[in-house]
Amino acid sequence: MPLMTPDRSTAAAIRILIVDDHPVFRAGLANVLASEPDFTIIGKAANGADALDLVGRQRPHVVLLDLSMPGFDGLETMRRIQAIDDSARVIVLTSSDAPDDVGRAVRAGAHGYLTKLADHAEIVDAIRDVYAGKRRLQKGLALPDVGPAVWPNGLSPREIEVLMFLRNGYSNAEIGHTLGITERTVKAHVAALLEKLHAADRAEAVARGFDLGILKASRPG
C-alpha cells in the first residue's frame, strides 16, 4: 500500500523531526515536546541520511537539527533537506554557541538557532514561532564579528549582520528582536546597505552581497 503524504493544510499539529546522534538527548527531547498539545513527533534520526529519509516520507513542518553528527554534518543535512522539501523549517539545536557556527547556520538557511542549554519554554516558543514563519535566534547569541576593512563598499560589521539576515528573509522587526536593537535602527542599517551597495531594494542588496563575496553561501534553488 503506498505511503500517504501528510496534508499540511489540514494537519492538526506541528509535525516535528528530531535529528541528533545522542540517543538519550534525542529521546528526552521527544518526550518533553510530545507533551505539548499542538506538537506531534513524526520521527527521530541519529544522522543525516536517516533524517533525509524521514523528511522525504513524513514531510515534517519543523526539523530540530544538531550540527555535529557522523557522516555529513548538520549544515550539509540542512542543504539536502531544503533540496527535498524547501517548506520544511530547520531550527539548529546544538551544543555550540560560537559566532562562526551561528553565522554559518544562518547563511545556510536555518530558520532558528538554539543551544542545548535553552530551556523547555524557549525551545517550544521557537518551534511555534518558526512554524508561523518567524525566525528565532537564542537571546545572547552573536553572529561573527568582522572588521569593516575586510569588506568592500565600507560596510560596518553591524551592516554585514543585517545583510545576512536579509539574505534569509528576516523582516526589520525580526532583525531588531534578534539583535536587540530597535526596528528604527534596523531601518537605518538597511538604508545604509542600499546606499553603500548601490541597490534599489533588499533583494538587490542581497544579490550585490553575493557578487562582492560578502555572502558566500550558495544561493537558494
C-alpha positions, 0 to 999 in steps of 0.5 A, a space after each residue: 500500500 503506498 505511503 500517504 503524504 501528510 496534508 499540511 493544510 489540514 494537519 492538526 499539529 506541528 509535525 516535528 523531526 528530531 535529528 541528533 546522534 545522542 540517543 538519550 538527548 534525542 529521546 528526552 527531547 521527544 518526550 518533553 515536546 510530545 507533551 505539548 498539545 499542538 506538537 506531534 513527533 513524526 520521527 527521530 534520526 541519529 544522522 543525516 541520511 536517516 533524517 533525509 529519509 524521514 523528511 522525504 516520507 513524513 514531510 515534517 513542518 519543523 526539523 530540530 537539527 544538531 550540527 555535529 553528527 557522523 557522516 555529513 554534518 548538520 549544515 550539509 543535512 540542512 542543504 539536502 533537506 531544503 533540496 527535498 522539501 524547501 517548506 520544511 523549517 530547520 531550527 539548529 539545536 546544538 551544543 555550540 554557541 560560537 559566532 562562526 557556527 551561528 553565522 554559518 547556520 544562518 547563511 545556510 538557511 536555518 530558520 532558528 538557532 538554539 543551544 542545548 542549554 535553552 530551556 523547555 519554554 524557549 525551545 517550544 516558543 521557537 518551534 511555534 514561532 518558526 512554524 508561523 514563519 518567524 525566525 528565532 535566534 537564542 537571546 545572547 547569541 552573536 553572529 561573527 564579528 568582522 572588521 569593516 576593512 575586510 569588506 568592500 563598499 565600507 560596510 560596518 560589521 553591524 551592516 554585514 549582520 543585517 545583510 545576512 539576515 536579509 539574505 534569509 528573509 528576516 523582516 526589520 522587526 525580526 532583525 531588531 528582536 534578534 539583535 536587540 536593537 530597535 526596528 528604527 535602527 534596523 531601518 537605518 542599517 538597511 538604508 545604509 546597505 542600499 546606499 553603500 551597495 548601490 541597490 534599489 531594494 533588499 533583494 538587490 542588496 542581497 544579490 550585490 552581497 553575493 557578487 562582492 563575496 560578502 555572502 558566500 553561501 550558495 544561493 537558494 534553488 
